[in-house]
Amino acid sequence: MWQAVHVRELLKSAAPERTVEIVPLSTIGDRDKSEALTRLGGGSGTGVFTREIQAALLDGRADVAVHSLKDLPTEPVDGLTLSAVPPRGAMFDALVLAEGRKQKAESSGDESLLPSAFCLLPTAARIGSGSPRRRSQLLHHRPDLQFVEARGNVETRLRKLDEGQFDALVLAEAGLTRLEFAGRISAPLRPPFMLPAVGQGALGIECRSDDESTREVLARLIDRATLHAVLAERAVLSTLRAGCHAPLGVWTRADADSLRLTAVVLSLDGVQRFESERHAAVASDADAVDLGRVVAEDLVAQGAAALLASP
């Protein structure tokens, strides 16, 4: 809902002549808070936060769909187009400790490759996260960790953490910041320690392909630097034929008219890790996509595809 309100305000500023009304929808990913996300959506976890919203576009209940871009599958839907990507929020993950541990984390010393707050976790600590990407990268550093599925909204997860159901949570920094929980962050989980998901921190705005007037308005919201970054990241995902819950992390950095893209693929237990990094001039959407393809093809050449095909 925060994202929908945010985009409504962007639209009101960009096109004051248009009336903007929010159409609230609940997806299976919102309603089913017990099953692991990777088991929903026909067993793949793909599209569980997007399909029902896209259906509302196609049948005319809504004209614009707002997605967390990291949840939007790379496979296009006939009749729909990704029309805008506004400026990106924070793209990284964050470690959140229970309230009683927070002060210890803040006074534990300077950050290194292994965040200081992360070192406070006991042996076999219980981490609230259902993300294979987060799990595999954390296990790469700490194979003793245990993982517990953490579903529900941010407030619910924080309450469960403070009640002792987890020793720590790993959440997106953007979500915590947007919902005014930035003060709960115990340690940012930045590269090279942990790479974020494809499109993390960015919003993807869809509309019907034949709705020219809406497409023209949405084009006013495009942030070209963010668009190029996420197109490169999504090209990695699509070239690898991986879903949005794959143990794949990416990191893009803009430098003048170029992009540097790093991607990692890990085994689910964190033991195997493949990495590729490329830097290229990016003057167009096609250049961004080409950069992502090159990175993905390098990962395939290293043998990463076998990990993504593993059950």
N, C-alpha and C positions, 0 to 999 in steps of 0.2 A: 504493500500500500504506500509506503514511503516513496518507492520508485515511481508509482503511478502519479502521486501528487507532485513529485519533482518534475516529471515530464509535462504534466498539465501546466505548471507554472512556466516552464520553458516555452510551451506552445502559446500560452497567453501573451508572452512577451514578443515572440517571433511573429505571431499572427493574431493581433488583437481583434481583428474583424471576425474571427472564428469563435464559435461557442464550443467549449470543451467540457465534457461530462465524463466522470469516472463510472465505469461499469464493473463493479466488483465481481470477481469470479474465484471459485475455489477449485484447485486441481487435485488430482489423486496424490500428488506429492505433499500437498497441504493437509489433506484429510487423513491419510494413513500415516500415523505417527509411531507405529510400532514396527512395521516391516522395514528392513534395510532398503535404502533407496536403490541399491544395486540389484534388488530382487523384484522391484516394481517395473512397470512398463514392459510386460512380457518377459521379465527375467533379465533385462539388460540395464534397467534404470534410465534408459534414454527417453527424453521427452516427457518425463513425469510432471514437470512444472510448466510445460509449454503446449502440449497437444490440445488440451481443452480450450486454452486461450486462442490458439490458432483456429480451432473450429468455430469460435465465436466471430472471428474475422470473416471466415469463409461464408457463414450463414447470415452475415449482416447485423449481428447483435452489437458489434463494435467495429470501429473503423481503424483503430490503432491498437497495437499490442505492445506492451512494455515487458521485456524479459531481462533477467540477469543473463548477460551474454554467455557466461560460463555454463548455463543450463540449456542453451539453445543448440540443438543438433546442427551439424554442418550440412547434413543432407537437406537440400531445399524442398519446400512444400509447394506443389503446383498451385498457382494462383496467388502466392504470397511472395513478398520481397522484403529483404532487410533494407530499410530506407534511410535509417539514421543511426549513428553512434555518437552520442554527445561526449563531452570531455570525461575522461576516466577518473574514478575515485582511487583510493588506495588499492594497490593490486596485491599486497602481500597478506600472509596469514599472521595470526597472533596467538601466543600461548596465554591462557587465562588460568590463574590459580585461584583457589578459594580465598575468601576475604582474609582469613587468618594467616595465610602464607604470603599475602601481597607485600607487606612491609619488609619481610625477609628478602624477597626478590629484589626490591628496590634498593636495598642496602648491601647487596652481595658482591658488588664490584663491577668492573667494566665489562662490556660485551666482547666476546671473541667469536670464533667460528661456532662454538657451542654456547648458546645464550645462557647467561648466568642463572636465570630463573629455571631453565631446563635442568641444570645441574642439581637443583634442590629436590627434584622428584626422587622418591625412594625407589629401591630396586623393585621391579615388577609393578611399577606405578600403573594405575588404571587411567587411560586417556579416553576422553569422550570424543569419538570421531568415527564416522562411518565411511570416510573417504579413502579409497585405495591409494590415491596419490599422496595424501598426508601420511597414512599409515606406513607405506613403503619407505618414504623419505625419513620418517622418524626412526623406523626400525634399522635403517642403514647406519644411524648414529648410536641407537640404543636398542639392541636386539632383545633386551629384557622386558621391554614395555608390553603391557596388556591393553587391548582396545575394547571399548564398550560402545555399542551403538548409541548415538546421541541424537534424538529427534525432537521436534517441537520448535517453537519460536525461540528467539535469543533469550528472552526473559525466563522461559521455562528451563532452558539448559543451564543458565546461570544459577537458578534456584536449586536445581539438582546437584550442581557442583558444590554449592555452599552447604547443602545437606549431607555431603559426603559420598554421593553416588559415584563420583569420579575424583581422581587426584588432580586432574587438570583437563581443560578443554582446549581444542584448537579450533579457532573460528576465523572467518575472514575479517581482516581489519576494516574493510569498507563497511560491512554490516554493523560492526560495533560502533564505528564512528557515526554513521548515519542515524543510528538509533540512540545516540548520546550515551554510549557505554564505553567510550574510549578510555575512561579512567579505570576500567577493569583490566586493561591490557597489562600483563605482567612482563612480557617480553615480545618484541616483534620477531617474527621468524623470516629472516631475509635471506636471499641468495648469498653465498652458495649453500648455506645450511638447508634451506627449503625454497624450491621454486614454486610459484603460484600456478593455478589452473589456467587453461586457455580462456581468455576473455575475462579473467577475474577482475572485479572492480569496475567493469564497464557495463553499460546498458545497451541492449539491442532493441530497436524500435521497428516493428514490422507493420505493413499495411497490405491491402490487396494490390496486386500488380497492375490492375486496370484502373485503379483510383488515382488518376493523374493529379487532381487538385490536392489530395492529401499528400501524395508523394512530393509535390512541389513545396508544400509547407514543411514537411519533415526534413527536406534537404537543407533548410535553414538551420537545423540543429546539429548538423554534422561537424565534428571536430576532426579535421583531416589527419592530424598526427595520431589520434587515438584510433581512427579507422584503419590506417595503415598498419599499426601495431597489431590490432586484433585480426586483421585479414591475414597477416603473416602467421600468427599463432593458430588460427583456424585452419590454415593450409597444412600445417604440421599434422593436426588432428585428422583431417580428411585424407591426407596422403597415406598416413599410417593405418587408415580405416579403423580408428579407435573411437570408442564412445566417450562421452563427457565424464565418465567415472573411471577412465583408464588410469593406471599408475604412471601418468605423464605430467611433467611439469615444464613450464616455459617461462622465459623472462626476456622481454624486449626493452631496449633502451634506444631512445632517439638521440641522434647526434647530427645537428644541422639537417642536411637533406639525405641522411642515411639512417639505417636501423641496424642494431646489433641484436641478434636473436640467439638465445641459448635454449636448448631443450634437453631434458633427461627422461629416460624410460627406465623403470626399475622392476625387478621381480617383486611379487607381493610381499615376500619376506625381507626385502631390502638388501639381500645379499648381492645380487647382480645389479649393476648400474651402468647404463650407456649414456654418453653425453656428446652433443654436437653443438658447435657454435659457428656462426657465420656473420659477416658484416658486409653490407652492400648498400649502394646508393638506391634510394627509393623515391621516385618522382611520380609514381602512379599506383593505382590499386593493383595493376598487373605485376608491377615490380615487387610489391609486398607479398603477393601470392607466390611469386617465383622464389623469393627468399625462403618462405616457409617450406616449399616443396624441396628445395635443396637440402635444408636441414633434416627434413624427414627422410629423404633418400639416403643421406649419410648414416642416419640411425639404422635404417634397414640394412645397409651394407655392413654395419657392425654386428648385426644379429638381433636387434631390438624387437623386430616384428614377432619373433618367437615368444617373447614375454607377453606381448599384447594378445596373442592367440591362446595363451594358457587359460584353462578353465578357472 
